[in-house]
Amino acid sequence: MQFIRTIRELLNVAHLFETISSTHVRSLGLTPGQFDVIATLGNQPPMTCKELANKTLMVKGNLTVILEGLLKKGFITRTINPTDGRSALIGLTELGVDLFNKVFPAVTQFFEPICTQFDEKEMEQLRQELILVKNKLNQFI
């Protein structure tokens, strides 16, 4: 049962990170999902909803609701994909770029004291271990 205890700790860490992150992102006027979309689209060309869902790790239903809200606020555009008319391309508007340029540095600055508690070697070791776990679990999908 070591595996279950290990996964439980992984989920505890993910939940703790989400709690810390969510509180800060909400103080900037965004939901965590909105921030995830804005951060993913920042400094990137427009992408399809499928690409955006994969990069944000969101399910399509949640992503659709978030995109509708960001569209209404004027932060994103939705245009027909010229290479595949069945899909849309999502990109940031000028207002969205301004928002990205405001909130992304604020979030990275907020996490700096947390990140500096770990040295590069520790972070790389943890990253490699997580990749190993992910790759082994992917075999069951």
N, CA, C and O atoms as CSV, one atom per row, in Angstrom:
chain,resi,resn,atom,element,x,y,z
A,1,MET,N,N,0.801,-1.205,0.000
A,1,MET,CA,C,0.000,0.000,0.000
A,1,MET,C,C,0.847,1.275,0.000
A,1,MET,O,O,0.324,2.378,0.157
A,2,GLN,N,N,2.138,1.114,-0.174
A,2,GLN,CA,C,3.021,2.280,-0.254
A,2,GLN,C,C,2.592,3.200,-1.403
A,2,GLN,O,O,2.664,4.423,-1.288
A,3,PHE,N,N,2.146,2.597,-2.512
A,3,PHE,CA,C,1.729,3.381,-3.670
A,3,PHE,C,C,0.581,4.315,-3.300
A,3,PHE,O,O,0.600,5.493,-3.656
A,4,ILE,N,N,-0.404,3.802,-2.595
A,4,ILE,CA,C,-1.569,4.618,-2.223
A,4,ILE,C,C,-1.151,5.767,-1.304
A,4,ILE,O,O,-1.629,6.890,-1.461
A,5,ARG,N,N,-0.271,5.493,-0.359
A,5,ARG,CA,C,0.202,6.561,0.538
A,5,ARG,C,C,0.978,7.620,-0.252
A,5,ARG,O,O,0.865,8.815,0.020
A,6,THR,N,N,1.755,7.172,-1.219
A,6,THR,CA,C,2.536,8.105,-2.034
A,6,THR,C,C,1.617,8.981,-2.890
A,6,THR,O,O,1.800,10.197,-2.952
A,7,ILE,N,N,0.645,8.373,-3.540
A,7,ILE,CA,C,-0.303,9.131,-4.369
A,7,ILE,C,C,-1.097,10.097,-3.504
A,7,ILE,O,O,-1.395,11.215,-3.925
A,8,ARG,N,N,-1.439,9.665,-2.299
A,8,ARG,CA,C,-2.164,10.555,-1.385
A,8,ARG,C,C,-1.339,11.801,-1.082
A,8,ARG,O,O,-1.877,12.909,-1.070
A,9,GLU,N,N,-0.039,11.636,-0.837
A,9,GLU,CA,C,0.825,12.795,-0.576
A,9,GLU,C,C,0.925,13.688,-1.810
A,9,GLU,O,O,0.931,14.914,-1.700
A,10,LEU,N,N,1.002,13.072,-2.967
A,10,LEU,CA,C,1.044,13.845,-4.215
A,10,LEU,C,C,-0.222,14.680,-4.369
A,10,LEU,O,O,-0.155,15.856,-4.725
A,11,LEU,N,N,-1.359,14.079,-4.103
A,11,LEU,CA,C,-2.635,14.804,-4.190
A,11,LEU,C,C,-2.738,15.887,-3.116
A,11,LEU,O,O,-3.287,16.959,-3.369
A,12,ASN,N,N,-2.214,15.616,-1.926
A,12,ASN,CA,C,-2.203,16.633,-0.869
A,12,ASN,C,C,-1.385,17.850,-1.296
A,12,ASN,O,O,-1.795,18.990,-1.079
A,13,VAL,N,N,-0.224,17.596,-1.905
A,13,VAL,CA,C,0.623,18.700,-2.368
A,13,VAL,C,C,-0.080,19.475,-3.480
A,13,VAL,O,O,-0.067,20.706,-3.488
A,14,ALA,N,N,-0.691,18.757,-4.413
A,14,ALA,CA,C,-1.404,19.424,-5.511
A,14,ALA,C,C,-2.553,20.274,-4.973
A,14,ALA,O,O,-2.773,21.391,-5.441
A,15,HIS,N,N,-3.280,19.749,-3.999
A,15,HIS,CA,C,-4.393,20.496,-3.399
A,15,HIS,C,C,-3.880,21.744,-2.659
A,15,HIS,O,O,-4.463,22.822,-2.772
A,16,LEU,N,N,-2.813,21.588,-1.922
A,16,LEU,CA,C,-2.230,22.726,-1.208
A,16,LEU,C,C,-1.768,23.802,-2.181
A,16,LEU,O,O,-2.013,24.989,-1.966
A,17,PHE,N,N,-1.098,23.382,-3.254
A,17,PHE,CA,C,-0.654,24.340,-4.270
A,17,PHE,C,C,-1.862,25.051,-4.877
A,17,PHE,O,O,-1.839,26.268,-5.059
A,18,GLU,N,N,-2.907,24.304,-5.189
A,18,GLU,CA,C,-4.117,24.887,-5.776
A,18,GLU,C,C,-4.756,25.900,-4.829
A,18,GLU,O,O,-5.224,26.951,-5.268
A,19,THR,N,N,-4.778,25.593,-3.551
A,19,THR,CA,C,-5.352,26.507,-2.554
A,19,THR,C,C,-4.555,27.805,-2.500
A,19,THR,O,O,-5.134,28.891,-2.527
A,20,ILE,N,N,-3.245,27.701,-2.424
A,20,ILE,CA,C,-2.388,28.890,-2.369
A,20,ILE,C,C,-2.531,29.702,-3.654
A,20,ILE,O,O,-2.705,30.920,-3.613
A,21,SER,N,N,-2.456,29.024,-4.780
A,21,SER,CA,C,-2.534,29.678,-6.082
A,21,SER,C,C,-3.893,30.336,-6.295
A,21,SER,O,O,-3.970,31.483,-6.738
A,22,SER,N,N,-4.955,29.618,-5.984
A,22,SER,CA,C,-6.308,30.102,-6.203
A,22,SER,C,C,-6.575,31.392,-5.428
A,22,SER,O,O,-7.157,32.338,-5.957
A,23,THR,N,N,-6.150,31.414,-4.194
A,23,THR,CA,C,-6.359,32.608,-3.368
A,23,THR,C,C,-5.675,33.812,-3.987
A,23,THR,O,O,-6.261,34.893,-4.066
A,24,HIS,N,N,-4.437,33.630,-4.427
A,24,HIS,CA,C,-3.713,34.753,-5.014
A,24,HIS,C,C,-4.323,35.183,-6.355
A,24,HIS,O,O,-4.507,36.375,-6.603
A,25,VAL,N,N,-4.633,34.219,-7.209
A,25,VAL,CA,C,-5.201,34.541,-8.522
A,25,VAL,C,C,-6.533,35.267,-8.363
A,25,VAL,O,O,-6.812,36.217,-9.095
A,26,ARG,N,N,-7.355,34.829,-7.416
A,26,ARG,CA,C,-8.640,35.500,-7.177
A,26,ARG,C,C,-8.437,36.947,-6.695
A,26,ARG,O,O,-9.254,37.823,-6.982
A,27,SER,N,N,-7.343,37.184,-5.963
A,27,SER,CA,C,-7.061,38.557,-5.518
A,27,SER,C,C,-6.724,39.466,-6.703
A,27,SER,O,O,-6.785,40.690,-6.588
A,28,LEU,N,N,-6.370,38.868,-7.834
A,28,LEU,CA,C,-6.082,39.628,-9.054
A,28,LEU,C,C,-7.317,39.789,-9.939
A,28,LEU,O,O,-7.241,40.375,-11.019
A,29,GLY,N,N,-8.458,39.263,-9.475
A,29,GLY,CA,C,-9.712,39.432,-10.207
A,29,GLY,C,C,-10.030,38.335,-11.202
A,29,GLY,O,O,-10.907,38.508,-12.048
A,30,LEU,N,N,-9.334,37.202,-11.120
A,30,LEU,CA,C,-9.577,36.100,-12.041
A,30,LEU,C,C,-9.866,34.819,-11.271
A,30,LEU,O,O,-9.450,34.660,-10.124
A,31,THR,N,N,-10.579,33.916,-11.918
A,31,THR,CA,C,-10.700,32.576,-11.364
A,31,THR,C,C,-9.447,31.802,-11.772
A,31,THR,O,O,-8.755,32.201,-12.708
A,32,PRO,N,N,-9.151,30.712,-11.086
A,32,PRO,CA,C,-7.990,29.910,-11.493
A,32,PRO,C,C,-8.082,29.443,-12.954
A,32,PRO,O,O,-7.079,29.439,-13.667
A,33,GLY,N,N,-9.272,29.054,-13.394
A,33,GLY,CA,C,-9.439,28.631,-14.782
A,33,GLY,C,C,-9.184,29.747,-15.770
A,33,GLY,O,O,-8.548,29.533,-16.802
A,34,GLN,N,N,-9.678,30.945,-15.463
A,34,GLN,CA,C,-9.432,32.100,-16.335
A,34,GLN,C,C,-7.942,32.407,-16.413
A,34,GLN,O,O,-7.405,32.671,-17.489
A,35,PHE,N,N,-7.279,32.369,-15.254
A,35,PHE,CA,C,-5.843,32.624,-15.260
A,35,PHE,C,C,-5.116,31.568,-16.086
A,35,PHE,O,O,-4.211,31.900,-16.852
A,36,ASP,N,N,-5.497,30.317,-15.942
A,36,ASP,CA,C,-4.847,29.239,-16.679
A,36,ASP,C,C,-4.953,29.479,-18.185
A,36,ASP,O,O,-3.977,29.294,-18.912
A,37,VAL,N,N,-6.124,29.886,-18.651
A,37,VAL,CA,C,-6.317,30.155,-20.075
A,37,VAL,C,C,-5.493,31.356,-20.512
A,37,VAL,O,O,-4.802,31.293,-21.529
A,38,ILE,N,N,-5.555,32.448,-19.762
A,38,ILE,CA,C,-4.799,33.656,-20.109
A,38,ILE,C,C,-3.296,33.366,-20.123
A,38,ILE,O,O,-2.588,33.794,-21.035
A,39,ALA,N,N,-2.813,32.641,-19.113
A,39,ALA,CA,C,-1.388,32.313,-19.032
A,39,ALA,C,C,-0.968,31.397,-20.179
A,39,ALA,O,O,0.136,31.534,-20.707
A,40,THR,N,N,-1.832,30.471,-20.565
A,40,THR,CA,C,-1.507,29.544,-21.654
A,40,THR,C,C,-1.482,30.249,-23.000
A,40,THR,O,O,-0.639,29.946,-23.844
A,41,LEU,N,N,-2.391,31.180,-23.206
A,41,LEU,CA,C,-2.453,31.906,-24.477
A,41,LEU,C,C,-1.406,33.018,-24.568
A,41,LEU,O,O,-1.073,33.466,-25.665
A,42,GLY,N,N,-0.887,33.465,-23.424
A,42,GLY,CA,C,0.078,34.563,-23.416
A,42,GLY,C,C,1.334,34.218,-24.197
A,42,GLY,O,O,1.898,33.136,-24.037
A,43,ASN,N,N,1.766,35.137,-25.038
A,43,ASN,CA,C,2.972,34.981,-25.862
A,43,ASN,C,C,2.909,33.763,-26.779
A,43,ASN,O,O,3.945,33.212,-27.152
A,44,GLN,N,N,1.709,33.346,-27.141
A,44,GLN,CA,C,1.515,32.195,-28.026
A,44,GLN,C,C,0.589,32.597,-29.169
A,44,GLN,O,O,-0.238,33.496,-29.014
A,45,PRO,N,N,0.724,31.938,-30.309
A,45,PRO,CA,C,-0.254,32.185,-31.378
A,45,PRO,C,C,-1.594,31.568,-30.985
A,45,PRO,O,O,-1.641,30.708,-30.106
A,46,PRO,N,N,-2.681,31.994,-31.621
A,46,PRO,CA,C,-3.977,31.391,-31.330
A,46,PRO,C,C,-3.923,29.871,-31.491
A,46,PRO,O,O,-3.164,29.345,-32.306
A,47,MET,N,N,-4.739,29.180,-30.701
A,47,MET,CA,C,-4.759,27.718,-30.762
A,47,MET,C,C,-6.189,27.217,-30.720
A,47,MET,O,O,-7.109,27.936,-30.329
A,48,THR,N,N,-6.357,25.974,-31.128
A,48,THR,CA,C,-7.696,25.377,-31.116
A,48,THR,C,C,-8.120,25.087,-29.675
A,48,THR,O,O,-7.299,25.057,-28.758
A,49,CYS,N,N,-9.406,24.880,-29.507
A,49,CYS,CA,C,-9.917,24.529,-28.172
A,49,CYS,C,C,-9.303,23.225,-27.692
A,49,CYS,O,O,-9.014,23.072,-26.506
A,50,LYS,N,N,-9.102,22.289,-28.604
A,50,LYS,CA,C,-8.497,21.008,-28.224
A,50,LYS,C,C,-7.069,21.219,-27.713
A,50,LYS,O,O,-6.683,20.658,-26.687
A,51,GLU,N,N,-6.292,22.028,-28.432
A,51,GLU,CA,C,-4.921,22.319,-27.977
A,51,GLU,C,C,-4.937,23.018,-26.628
A,51,GLU,O,O,-4.150,22.698,-25.738
A,52,LEU,N,N,-5.841,23.973,-26.488
A,52,LEU,CA,C,-5.946,24.719,-25.232
A,52,LEU,C,C,-6.356,23.795,-24.083
A,52,LEU,O,O,-5.827,23.905,-22.977
A,53,ALA,N,N,-7.284,22.902,-24.341
A,53,ALA,CA,C,-7.709,21.946,-23.313
A,53,ALA,C,C,-6.542,21.051,-22.888
A,53,ALA,O,O,-6.365,20.774,-21.702
A,54,ASN,N,N,-5.759,20.608,-23.850
A,54,ASN,CA,C,-4.605,19.758,-23.533
A,54,ASN,C,C,-3.551,20.507,-22.727
A,54,ASN,O,O,-2.959,19.950,-21.802
A,55,LYS,N,N,-3.320,21.761,-23.076
A,55,LYS,CA,C,-2.285,22.537,-22.383
A,55,LYS,C,C,-2.720,22.986,-20.998
A,55,LYS,O,O,-1.886,23.138,-20.105
A,56,THR,N,N,-4.017,23.199,-20.810
A,56,THR,CA,C,-4.508,23.634,-19.502
A,56,THR,C,C,-4.970,22.465,-18.649
A,56,THR,O,O,-5.250,22.639,-17.463
A,57,LEU,N,N,-5.052,21.288,-19.230
A,57,LEU,CA,C,-5.527,20.092,-18.530
A,57,LEU,C,C,-6.968,20.250,-18.046
A,57,LEU,O,O,-7.345,19.713,-17.004
A,58,MET,N,N,-7.766,20.990,-18.812
A,58,MET,CA,C,-9.175,21.177,-18.461
A,58,MET,C,C,-10.052,20.268,-19.309
A,58,MET,O,O,-9.716,19.930,-20.444
A,59,VAL,N,N,-11.183,19.883,-18.731
A,59,VAL,CA,C,-12.168,19.150,-19.518
A,59,VAL,C,C,-12.921,20.152,-20.389
A,59,VAL,O,O,-13.052,21.325,-20.041
A,60,LYS,N,N,-13.406,19.671,-21.516
A,60,LYS,CA,C,-14.008,20.550,-22.514
A,60,LYS,C,C,-15.159,21.387,-21.967
A,60,LYS,O,O,-15.274,22.568,-22.294
A,61,GLY,N,N,-16.012,20.789,-21.139
A,61,GLY,CA,C,-17.154,21.521,-20.596
A,61,GLY,C,C,-16.735,22.713,-19.755
A,61,GLY,O,O,-17.290,23.802,-19.900
A,62,ASN,N,N,-15.763,22.518,-18.881
A,62,ASN,CA,C,-15.264,23.629,-18.053
A,62,ASN,C,C,-14.602,24.685,-18.920
A,62,ASN,O,O,-14.800,25.882,-18.712
A,63,LEU,N,N,-13.815,24.242,-19.891
A,63,LEU,CA,C,-13.119,25.187,-20.762
A,63,LEU,C,C,-14.114,26.045,-21.536
A,63,LEU,O,O,-13.908,27.249,-21.692
A,64,THR,N,N,-15.175,25.442,-22.012
A,64,THR,CA,C,-16.188,26.185,-22.775
A,64,THR,C,C,-16.780,27.308,-21.938
A,64,THR,O,O,-16.921,28.429,-22.426
A,65,VAL,N,N,-17.125,27.032,-20.699
A,65,VAL,CA,C,-17.698,28.044,-19.810
A,65,VAL,C,C,-16.682,29.166,-19.568
A,65,VAL,O,O,-17.040,30.343,-19.609
A,66,ILE,N,N,-15.452,28.817,-19.322
A,66,ILE,CA,C,-14.407,29.822,-19.073
A,66,ILE,C,C,-14.187,30.675,-20.315
A,66,ILE,O,O,-14.066,31.896,-20.217
A,67,LEU,N,N,-14.134,30.040,-21.483
A,67,LEU,CA,C,-13.927,30.795,-22.727
A,67,LEU,C,C,-15.077,31.757,-22.983
A,67,LEU,O,O,-14.847,32.887,-23.412
A,68,GLU,N,N,-16.297,31.338,-22.731
A,68,GLU,CA,C,-17.454,32.225,-22.920
A,68,GLU,C,C,-17.324,33.465,-22.043
A,68,GLU,O,O,-17.573,34.582,-22.497
A,69,GLY,N,N,-16.933,33.266,-20.783
A,69,GLY,CA,C,-16.759,34.407,-19.882
A,69,GLY,C,C,-15.648,35.349,-20.339
A,69,GLY,O,O,-15.811,36.569,-20.299
A,70,LEU,N,N,-14.526,34.790,-20.770
A,70,LEU,CA,C,-13.405,35.625,-21.237
A,70,LEU,C,C,-13.751,36.334,-22.539
A,70,LEU,O,O,-13.302,37.455,-22.778
A,71,LEU,N,N,-14.546,35.686,-23.375
A,71,LEU,CA,C,-14.995,36.289,-24.628
A,71,LEU,C,C,-15.885,37.494,-24.342
A,71,LEU,O,O,-15.727,38.548,-24.958
A,72,LYS,N,N,-16.820,37.336,-23.405
A,72,LYS,CA,C,-17.729,38.427,-23.045
A,72,LYS,C,C,-16.981,39.621,-22.460
A,72,LYS,O,O,-17.385,40.768,-22.654
A,73,LYS,N,N,-15.895,39.350,-21.745
A,73,LYS,CA,C,-15.099,40.430,-21.147
A,73,LYS,C,C,-14.127,41.051,-22.141
A,73,LYS,O,O,-13.464,42.038,-21.825
A,74,GLY,N,N,-14.035,40.482,-23.337
A,74,GLY,CA,C,-13.171,41.042,-24.375
A,74,GLY,C,C,-11.710,40.657,-24.257
A,74,GLY,O,O,-10.854,41.316,-24.846
A,75,PHE,N,N,-11.400,39.600,-23.508
A,75,PHE,CA,C,-10.001,39.187,-23.334
A,75,PHE,C,C,-9.506,38.225,-24.408
A,75,PHE,O,O,-8.302,38.118,-24.643
A,76,ILE,N,N,-10.443,37.518,-25.067
A,76,ILE,CA,C,-10.047,36.558,-26.095
A,76,ILE,C,C,-10.871,36.740,-27.355
A,76,ILE,O,O,-11.940,37.351,-27.349
A,77,THR,N,N,-10.338,36.191,-28.431
A,77,THR,CA,C,-11.070,36.137,-29.696
A,77,THR,C,C,-11.309,34.674,-30.046
A,77,THR,O,O,-10.557,33.787,-29.641
A,78,ARG,N,N,-12.368,34.447,-30.804
A,78,ARG,CA,C,-12.656,33.113,-31.327
A,78,ARG,C,C,-12.925,33.279,-32.815
A,78,ARG,O,O,-13.901,33.912,-33.217
A,79,THR,N,N,-12.043,32.702,-33.627
A,79,THR,CA,C,-12.197,32.815,-35.076
A,79,THR,C,C,-12.205,31.414,-35.697
A,79,THR,O,O,-11.694,30.455,-35.119
A,80,ILE,N,N,-12.790,31.328,-36.872
A,80,ILE,CA,C,-12.819,30.056,-37.591
A,80,ILE,C,C,-11.386,29.678,-37.961
A,80,ILE,O,O,-10.613,30.513,-38.432
A,81,ASN,N,N,-11.049,28.427,-37.743
A,81,ASN,CA,C,-9.722,27.924,-38.087
A,81,ASN,C,C,-9.631,27.836,-39.610
A,81,ASN,O,O,-10.399,27.094,-40.222
A,82,PRO,N,N,-8.702,28.581,-40.243
A,82,PRO,CA,C,-8.622,28.568,-41.708
A,82,PRO,C,C,-8.188,27.214,-42.281
A,82,PRO,O,O,-8.447,26.929,-43.451
A,83,THR,N,N,-7.538,26.387,-41.479
A,83,THR,CA,C,-7.101,25.076,-41.967
A,83,THR,C,C,-8.107,23.972,-41.676
A,83,THR,O,O,-8.002,22.874,-42.221
A,84,ASP,N,N,-9.096,24.263,-40.806
A,84,ASP,CA,C,-10.132,23.288,-40.469
A,84,ASP,C,C,-11.364,24.048,-39.999
A,84,ASP,O,O,-11.465,24.427,-38.832
A,85,GLY,N,N,-12.295,24.267,-40.916
A,85,GLY,CA,C,-13.477,25.063,-40.613
A,85,GLY,C,C,-14.364,24.501,-39.523
A,85,GLY,O,O,-15.288,25.180,-39.074
A,86,ARG,N,N,-14.106,23.266,-39.082
A,86,ARG,CA,C,-14.906,22.666,-38.012
A,86,ARG,C,C,-14.451,23.122,-36.630
A,86,ARG,O,O,-15.134,22.876,-35.636
A,87,SER,N,N,-13.300,23.784,-36.569
A,87,SER,CA,C,-12.780,24.203,-35.259
A,87,SER,C,C,-12.537,25.705,-35.245
A,87,SER,O,O,-12.500,26.366,-36.283
A,88,ALA,N,N,-12.374,26.212,-34.044
A,88,ALA,CA,C,-12.117,27.640,-33.854
A,88,ALA,C,C,-10.720,27.827,-33.281
A,88,ALA,O,O,-10.175,26.940,-32.623
A,89,LEU,N,N,-10.157,28.992,-33.542
A,89,LEU,CA,C,-8.872,29.376,-32.950
A,89,LEU,C,C,-9.139,30.391,-31.856
A,89,LEU,O,O,-9.888,31.349,-32.051
A,90,ILE,N,N,-8.527,30.178,-30.715
A,90,ILE,CA,C,-8.684,31.069,-29.574
A,90,ILE,C,C,-7.378,31.824,-29.377
A,90,ILE,O,O,-6.305,31.222,-29.322
A,91,GLY,N,N,-7.473,33.136,-29.273
A,91,GLY,CA,C,-6.293,33.973,-29.057
A,91,GLY,C,C,-6.635,35.130,-28.128
A,91,GLY,O,O,-7.800,35.385,-27.824
A,92,LEU,N,N,-5.605,35.815,-27.692
A,92,LEU,CA,C,-5.807,36.980,-26.828
A,92,LEU,C,C,-6.062,38.226,-27.658
A,92,LEU,O,O,-5.453,38.418,-28.710
A,93,THR,N,N,-6.965,39.069,-27.176
A,93,THR,CA,C,-7.155,40.401,-27.751
A,93,THR,C,C,-6.072,41.313,-27.163
A,93,THR,O,O,-5.275,40.878,-26.332
A,94,GLU,N,N,-6.047,42.558,-27.589
A,94,GLU,CA,C,-5.102,43.507,-26.980
A,94,GLU,C,C,-5.378,43.651,-25.489
A,94,GLU,O,O,-4.453,43.745,-24.683
A,95,LEU,N,N,-6.650,43.667,-25.133
A,95,LEU,CA,C,-7.030,43.729,-23.721
A,95,LEU,C,C,-6.541,42.481,-22.978
A,95,LEU,O,O,-6.094,42.565,-21.834
A,96,GLY,N,N,-6.632,41.333,-23.637
A,96,GLY,CA,C,-6.147,40.086,-23.055
A,96,GLY,C,C,-4.638,40.074,-22.883
A,96,GLY,O,O,-4.125,39.570,-21.884
A,97,VAL,N,N,-3.922,40.631,-23.863
A,97,VAL,CA,C,-2.453,40.734,-23.769
A,97,VAL,C,C,-2.083,41.646,-22.602
A,97,VAL,O,O,-1.163,41.348,-21.840
A,98,ASP,N,N,-2.803,42.755,-22.467
A,98,ASP,CA,C,-2.551,43.663,-21.338
A,98,ASP,C,C,-2.786,42.953,-20.007
A,98,ASP,O,O,-2.019,43.120,-19.059
A,99,LEU,N,N,-3.860,42.159,-19.948
A,99,LEU,CA,C,-4.157,41.398,-18.731
A,99,LEU,C,C,-3.036,40.390,-18.453
A,99,LEU,O,O,-2.569,40.279,-17.319
A,100,PHE,N,N,-2.612,39.671,-19.468
A,100,PHE,CA,C,-1.520,38.706,-19.318
A,100,PHE,C,C,-0.275,39.412,-18.785
A,100,PHE,O,O,0.368,38.926,-17.856
A,101,ASN,N,N,0.060,40.550,-19.370
A,101,ASN,CA,C,1.261,41.292,-18.960
A,101,ASN,C,C,1.161,41.825,-17.534
A,101,ASN,O,O,2.177,42.128,-16.909
A,102,LYS,N,N,-0.049,41.939,-17.026
A,102,LYS,CA,C,-0.261,42.393,-15.645
A,102,LYS,C,C,-0.240,41.226,-14.662
A,102,LYS,O,O,0.457,41.277,-13.649
A,103,VAL,N,N,-1.004,40.175,-14.961
A,103,VAL,CA,C,-1.188,39.116,-13.965
A,103,VAL,C,C,-0.095,38.056,-13.970
A,103,VAL,O,O,0.240,37.521,-12.913
A,104,PHE,N,N,0.464,37.740,-15.127
A,104,PHE,CA,C,1.469,36.672,-15.158
A,104,PHE,C,C,2.695,37.025,-14.317
A,104,PHE,O,O,3.136,36.197,-13.520
A,105,PRO,N,N,3.263,38.232,-14.467
A,105,PRO,CA,C,4.399,38.587,-13.600
A,105,PRO,C,C,4.004,38.639,-12.120
A,105,PRO,O,O,4.806,38.299,-11.251
A,106,ALA,N,N,2.783,39.058,-11.839
A,106,ALA,CA,C,2.337,39.126,-10.439
A,106,ALA,C,C,2.280,37.733,-9.821
A,106,ALA,O,O,2.653,37.555,-8.661
A,107,VAL,N,N,1.825,36.763,-10.572
A,107,VAL,CA,C,1.734,35.396,-10.053
A,107,VAL,C,C,3.130,34.800,-9.901
A,107,VAL,O,O,3.423,34.178,-8.879
A,108,THR,N,N,3.989,34.977,-10.893
A,108,THR,CA,C,5.348,34.431,-10.777
A,108,THR,C,C,6.104,35.089,-9.624
A,108,THR,O,O,6.871,34.423,-8.929
A,109,GLN,N,N,5.897,36.376,-9.417
A,109,GLN,CA,C,6.536,37.067,-8.294
A,109,GLN,C,C,5.991,36.536,-6.959
A,109,GLN,O,O,6.742,36.373,-5.997
A,110,PHE,N,N,4.695,36.271,-6.911
A,110,PHE,CA,C,4.081,35.729,-5.702
A,110,PHE,C,C,4.706,34.384,-5.323
A,110,PHE,O,O,4.927,34.111,-4.144
A,111,PHE,N,N,4.989,33.549,-6.318
A,111,PHE,CA,C,5.519,32.212,-6.052
A,111,PHE,C,C,7.035,32.182,-5.848
A,111,PHE,O,O,7.582,31.143,-5.477
A,112,GLU,N,N,7.715,33.296,-6.081
A,112,GLU,CA,C,9.172,33.302,-5.934
A,112,GLU,C,C,9.651,32.852,-4.554
A,112,GLU,O,O,10.573,32.039,-4.481
A,113,PRO,N,N,9.066,33.343,-3.455
A,113,PRO,CA,C,9.529,32.866,-2.138
A,113,PRO,C,C,9.310,31.368,-1.927
A,113,PRO,O,O,10.080,30.713,-1.224
A,114,ILE,N,N,8.273,30.841,-2.531
A,114,ILE,CA,C,8.027,29.401,-2.424
A,114,ILE,C,C,9.073,28.637,-3.232
A,114,ILE,O,O,9.643,27.656,-2.755
A,115,CYS,N,N,9.315,29.089,-4.446
A,115,CYS,CA,C,10.264,28.403,-5.332
A,115,CYS,C,C,11.682,28.422,-4.779
A,115,CYS,O,O,12.427,27.459,-4.960
A,116,THR,N,N,12.058,29.487,-4.120
A,116,THR,CA,C,13.433,29.598,-3.635
A,116,THR,C,C,13.712,28.685,-2.441
A,116,THR,O,O,14.856,28.588,-1.996
A,117,GLN,N,N,12.687,28.018,-1.918
A,117,GLN,CA,C,12.901,27.055,-0.846
A,117,GLN,C,C,13.514,25.752,-1.368
A,117,GLN,O,O,13.966,24.916,-0.585
A,118,PHE,N,N,13.527,25.585,-2.687
A,118,PHE,CA,C,14.059,24.378,-3.314
A,118,PHE,C,C,15.204,24.775,-4.245
A,118,PHE,O,O,15.102,25.766,-4.969
A,119,ASP,N,N,16.280,24.012,-4.227
A,119,ASP,CA,C,17.350,24.312,-5.175
A,119,ASP,C,C,17.054,23.627,-6.513
A,119,ASP,O,O,16.149,22.798,-6.609
A,120,GLU,N,N,17.816,23.979,-7.524
A,120,GLU,CA,C,17.585,23.458,-8.880
A,120,GLU,C,C,17.672,21.933,-8.921
A,120,GLU,O,O,16.891,21.283,-9.616
A,121,LYS,N,N,18.609,21.371,-8.187
A,121,LYS,CA,C,18.775,19.918,-8.186
A,121,LYS,C,C,17.546,19.227,-7.606
A,121,LYS,O,O,17.079,18.228,-8.154
A,122,GLU,N,N,17.021,19.751,-6.505
A,122,GLU,CA,C,15.824,19.170,-5.892
A,122,GLU,C,C,14.628,19.240,-6.846
A,122,GLU,O,O,13.878,18.275,-6.994
A,123,MET,N,N,14.468,20.400,-7.489
A,123,MET,CA,C,13.334,20.563,-8.394
A,123,MET,C,C,13.450,19.635,-9.597
A,123,MET,O,O,12.454,19.054,-10.027
A,124,GLU,N,N,14.639,19.492,-10.138
A,124,GLU,CA,C,14.823,18.610,-11.286
A,124,GLU,C,C,14.600,17.152,-10.887
A,124,GLU,O,O,14.007,16.386,-11.647
A,125,GLN,N,N,15.062,16.772,-9.723
A,125,GLN,CA,C,14.855,15.405,-9.245
A,125,GLN,C,C,13.361,15.121,-9.072
A,125,GLN,O,O,12.878,14.065,-9.480
A,126,LEU,N,N,12.640,16.054,-8.475
A,126,LEU,CA,C,11.201,15.890,-8.295
A,126,LEU,C,C,10.494,15.817,-9.641
A,126,LEU,O,O,9.614,14.980,-9.843
A,127,ARG,N,N,10.880,16.690,-10.554
A,127,ARG,CA,C,10.271,16.700,-11.890
A,127,ARG,C,C,10.478,15.364,-12.593
A,127,ARG,O,O,9.552,14.826,-13.200
A,128,GLN,N,N,11.673,14.842,-12.510
A,128,GLN,CA,C,11.966,13.560,-13.155
A,128,GLN,C,C,11.157,12.419,-12.530
A,128,GLN,O,O,10.679,11.533,-13.238
A,129,GLU,N,N,11.009,12.445,-11.217
A,129,GLU,CA,C,10.212,11.419,-10.541
A,129,GLU,C,C,8.746,11.519,-10.949
A,129,GLU,O,O,8.090,10.500,-11.165
A,130,LEU,N,N,8.239,12.723,-11.053
A,130,LEU,CA,C,6.842,12.900,-11.474
A,130,LEU,C,C,6.629,12.450,-12.913
A,130,LEU,O,O,5.592,11.870,-13.237
A,131,ILE,N,N,7.598,12.713,-13.772
A,131,ILE,CA,C,7.519,12.242,-15.160
A,131,ILE,C,C,7.495,10.722,-15.193
A,131,ILE,O,O,6.745,10.129,-15.968
A,132,LEU,N,N,8.304,10.095,-14.363
A,132,LEU,CA,C,8.331,8.638,-14.281
A,132,LEU,C,C,6.963,8.096,-13.867
A,132,LEU,O,O,6.456,7.154,-14.476
A,133,VAL,N,N,6.370,8.687,-12.835
A,133,VAL,CA,C,5.048,8.254,-12.382
A,133,VAL,C,C,4.027,8.464,-13.498
A,133,VAL,O,O,3.229,7.571,-13.781
A,134,LYS,N,N,4.046,9.629,-14.132
A,134,LYS,CA,C,3.100,9.924,-15.217
A,134,LYS,C,C,3.229,8.912,-16.344
A,134,LYS,O,O,2.223,8.408,-16.843
A,135,ASN,N,N,4.457,8.612,-16.749
A,135,ASN,CA,C,4.672,7.671,-17.854
A,135,ASN,C,C,4.184,6.268,-17.502
A,135,ASN,O,O,3.623,5.574,-18.350
A,136,LYS,N,N,4.395,5.856,-16.268
A,136,LYS,CA,C,3.922,4.524,-15.867
A,136,LYS,C,C,2.398,4.483,-15.808
A,136,LYS,O,O,1.791,3.485,-16.198
A,137,LEU,N,N,1.779,5.551,-15.327
A,137,LEU,CA,C,0.314,5.593,-15.254
A,137,LEU,C,C,-0.315,5.685,-16.653
A,137,LEU,O,O,-1.395,5.142,-16.888
A,138,ASN,N,N,0.363,6.371,-17.573
A,138,ASN,CA,C,-0.159,6.509,-18.940
A,138,ASN,C,C,-0.333,5.169,-19.624
A,138,ASN,O,O,-1.118,5.059,-20.565
A,139,GLN,N,N,0.366,4.165,-19.184
A,139,GLN,CA,C,0.238,2.835,-19.782
A,139,GLN,C,C,-1.156,2.246,-19.562
A,139,GLN,O,O,-1.555,1.311,-20.257
A,140,PHE,N,N,-1.889,2.788,-18.605
A,140,PHE,CA,C,-3.190,2.246,-18.258
A,140,PHE,C,C,-4.343,3.030,-18.890
A,140,PHE,O,O,-5.513,2.756,-18.622
A,141,ILE,N,N,-4.009,3.977,-19.707
A,141,ILE,CA,C,-5.052,4.779,-20.368
A,141,ILE,C,C,-5.389,4.146,-21.710
A,141,ILE,O,O,-6.242,4.656,-22.436
